[in-house]
Amino acid sequence: MQRIQVIDQQAVDNALLAFYRFTQEELSLPELEQAMSFEAGQALVKRGLADFTITQMVSGRYRLRHLGRKSITGAGQTRLEQLLG
């Protein structure tokens, strides 16, 4: 049975901002892992804000495959504009 976890909007927004900083090479992967939970990363993809694959490893860390700056979708860009003002 799959466990469902609810991620609030603030966590998704924080993950989007962290992922944006990662695509801009302002954050390293370990820093991104500290700033964004696996579940928040999944929520970004499910909500159509980012386009990447995220896989959780047994250790709890996760593997992320993305296309750099192009990994943030149009909807993600719109939300970033709202967040960044």
ZATIMI-178365 format. One line per 2 residues: for each residue x, z, y of N, C-alpha, C, O, CB. Coordinates in steps of 0.05 Angstrom, whole numbers. Glycine has a CB too. Layout:
residues N
X Z Y X Z Y X Z Y X Z Y X Z Y | ...
This chain:
residues 85
17 0 -24 0 0 0 18 0 25 37 15 27 -19 24 0 | 11 -17 44 27 -19 68 18 2 88 -6 6 92 25 -48 80
38 15 100 33 35 120 29 23 147 45 6 156 56 56 121 | 8 30 162 3 19 188 11 40 209 3 63 207 -28 12 192
27 31 228 36 49 249 27 38 276 30 14 281 67 53 248 | 15 54 292 6 46 318 28 49 338 41 70 341 -19 62 327
34 27 353 54 27 374 40 25 401 24 7 405 75 4 370 | 45 44 419 31 43 445 44 22 463 66 12 458 32 70 458
30 15 484 38 -6 502 65 0 515 81 -17 520 17 -11 524 | 69 25 522 94 33 535 118 28 516 139 19 526 93 63 543
115 33 491 137 28 471 142 -2 469 165 -10 467 130 40 444 | 121 -18 469 124 -47 468 138 -57 493 156 -74 492 97 -61 464
129 -47 516 142 -55 542 171 -47 542 188 -63 551 127 -42 565 | 177 -23 533 205 -14 533 222 -32 514 245 -39 519 207 15 524
210 -39 491 224 -56 472 228 -84 483 250 -96 480 208 -59 446 | 209 -95 498 212 -121 510 234 -120 531 250 -139 532 185 -130 523
235 -99 547 256 -97 567 283 -94 554 303 -107 563 251 -72 585 | 285 -79 533 310 -75 518 319 -102 505 342 -109 507 308 -53 497
300 -116 493 306 -141 480 315 -162 501 334 -177 497 282 -152 464 | 302 -162 524 310 -179 546 339 -174 554 355 -192 557 291 -176 571
345 -148 558 373 -141 565 393 -149 543 415 -156 549 375 -110 570 | 384 -147 518 401 -156 496 406 -186 497 428 -196 493 388 -149 469
385 -202 503 388 -231 505 406 -239 529 418 -260 529 361 -245 507 | 407 -222 549 423 -226 573 452 -216 569 468 -217 587 411 -214 597
457 -205 545 482 -194 537 490 -169 553 513 -163 558 504 -214 539 | 469 -155 562 473 -130 576 473 -106 557 484 -85 563 451 -125 597
462 -110 533 462 -90 512 474 -102 487 471 -126 481 433 -80 506 | 489 -86 472 499 -94 446 478 -89 425 457 -76 431 526 -79 438
482 -99 401 462 -94 379 458 -64 374 436 -55 371 470 -109 354 | 480 -48 372 476 -19 367 460 -6 390 444 12 385 503 -5 364
464 -15 415 449 -4 437 420 -12 436 402 3 442 461 -14 464 | 415 -37 427 387 -46 424 373 -30 402 350 -22 406 387 -76 416
387 -24 380 376 -8 359 368 20 368 349 32 359 395 -6 335 | 383 31 387 377 57 398 353 55 418 337 74 420 401 69 412
351 33 432 330 30 452 303 20 441 283 24 453 340 11 473 | 304 7 417 280 -6 407 277 1 377 295 -4 361 281 -37 410
255 13 370 251 20 342 244 -6 327 236 -26 338 228 40 339 | 247 -5 300 239 -27 283 210 -34 287 203 -58 290 245 -20 253
193 -14 288 164 -18 292 158 -31 318 140 -48 320 149 8 289 | 172 -24 339 167 -36 366 176 -65 365 164 -83 377 182 -21 388
198 -71 351 207 -98 348 187 -115 333 181 -138 341 234 -99 333 | 175 -104 312 154 -118 298 130 -123 316 118 -145 315 145 -102 273
123 -104 332 101 -107 351 106 -129 371 87 -144 378 95 -80 365 | 130 -132 380 137 -154 399 130 -181 386 118 -199 399 166 -153 407
138 -184 361 133 -209 347 103 -213 342 92 -235 347 149 -210 320 | 90 -193 332 61 -195 325 44 -200 350 23 -213 348 52 -170 312
52 -190 373 37 -194 397 45 -220 412 34 -226 433 41 -170 416 | 64 -235 400 71 -261 411 89 -259 436 90 -278 451 47 -276 418
102 -236 440 119 -233 464 148 -243 458 162 -249 477 120 -204 472 | 156 -244 433 183 -252 426 181 -267 400 163 -263 384 202 -228 424
201 -284 395 202 -300 371 229 -295 357 249 -307 364 198 -330 377 | 228 -277 338 252 -271 322 243 -259 295 220 -253 292 271 -251 337
261 -257 277 255 -243 252 270 -217 252 292 -215 261 263 -261 227 | 256 -197 242 268 -170 241 263 -159 213 241 -159 203 256 -152 263
284 -149 201 283 -139 173 296 -112 173 319 -108 182 297 -158 153 | 282 -92 162 293 -65 160 308 -63 134 299 -70 112 271 -44 162
332 -52 136 349 -47 113 344 -19 102 332 -3 115 379 -51 120 | 354 -14 78 350 12 65 362 34 82 351 57 82 363 12 37
383 29 96 396 49 113 380 58 137 386 78 149 423 38 122 | 358 42 143 342 48 166 349 30 190 332 27 208 346 77 174
373 19 189 380 0 210 364 -26 205 352 -29 184 411 -5 211 | 365 -44 224 351 -69 220 368 -93 227 387 -91 243 326 -69 236
361 -115 215 375 -141 221 356 -157 238 332 -159 232 383 -155 194 | 367 -170 258 352 -185 277 364 -213 278 388 -217 281 352 -172 305
346 -233 275 355 -261 279 338 -273 301 314 -273 300 352 -277 252 | 352 -284 321 338 -294 344 352 -319 355 373 -327 344 337 -272 366
341 -330 375 351 -355 387 362 -349 416 360 -367 433 330 -377 388 | 372 -326 420 383 -319 447 361 -317 467 339 -306 462 403 -340 456
365 -327 491 346 -325 513 320 -338 507 299 -330 518 358 -337 538 | 320 -358 489 295 -372 482 278 -356 464 255 -365 457 302 -399 470
287 -333 455 271 -316 437 248 -303 450 230 -293 437 289 -296 424 | 248 -301 477 225 -290 491 206 -312 497 212 -332 510 235 -275 518
181 -309 488 161 -329 490 150 -331 519 158 -315 536 138 -324 471 | 133 -350 524 120 -352 550 104 -327 557 105 -318 580 102 -377 551
90 -317 538 75 -292 542 94 -269 548 88 -252 565 57 -285 518 | 117 -268 534 137 -248 539 149 -250 567 153 -230 580 159 -249 518
154 -275 576 164 -279 603 144 -270 624 151 -257 644 171 -309 607 | 118 -276 619 98 -267 638 97 -236 639 95 -225 661 70 -278 629
98 -223 616 98 -194 616 122 -182 629 121 -162 644 95 -183 587 | 146 -195 625 170 -186 638 168 -188 668 176 -169 682 195 -203 628
156 -209 678 152 -212 707 135 -190 718 140 -179 739 139 -239 713 | 114 -183 703 97 -161 711 112 -134 711 109 -118 730 73 -158 693
129 -130 691 144 -105 689 166 -103 710 171 -81 721 156 -102 661 | 179 -125 715 202 -125 733 194 -129 762 210 -125 781 221 -147 726
168 -136 766 158 -139 793 167 -163 807 160 -168 830 164 -115 810
